[in-house]
Amino acid sequence: MALTYSEPGEIGSLAPDFYLPGVDGKTYKLKDFESSKALVIVFMCNHCPYVQAVNHRINNLAKEYKLRGVKLVGINPNDAVKYPDDSFDEMKKMAAAEGYVFPYLRDEDQSVARAYGAVCTPDFYVYKPTARGFELAYRGRLDDNWKDEKGVKKHDLAEALEATLSGRQPPSDQPSSMGCSIKWK
């Protein structure tokens, strides 16, 4: 596992479109989420210990904010040939075992991860809907302690969502997410 940190996002940049299969048998595109009050996109996978450590936190955040009109989407771009734990079949098993309440999508050709500039798993993005489309409001970490949920003192992603839902821009200090590098083909 190669530890990698996400790069700063260009606040206000538009979310690239996508058309990806989900583990639920549906195919999703960005337009499917246009009614959301905020959109969280998480580049994630099955095998990375950083993602494994926060899977339930991601799912709990999706549950909590779903009631407030926030949609969360997980996208797995990893090379499933070299990392078979990240295959589509294994994604289905993971989503079922974890009880994901959000779409978990497969980026087989990795074009979506490249378009977003994703570099690690997990890599978190928060977009706010505007007349122009979904504009980036936050790119950073989930919280300040991936290893120990009880040790978390700062909930960066939740704070970014609160600001976005209140019509404010999240703080410009957006600490990088950290995790395994995306496994490129």
Secondary structure, 3 states (H helix, E strand, C coil): CCEEECCCCCCCCECCCCEEEECCCCEEEHHHHCCCCEEEEEECCCCCHHHHHHHHHHHHHHHHHHCCCEEEEEEECCCCCCCHHHCHHHHHHHHHHHCCCCCEEECCCCHHHHHHCCCEECEEEEEEEECCEEEEEEEECCCCCCCCHHHCCCCHHHHHHHHHHCCCCCCCCCCCCEEEECCCC
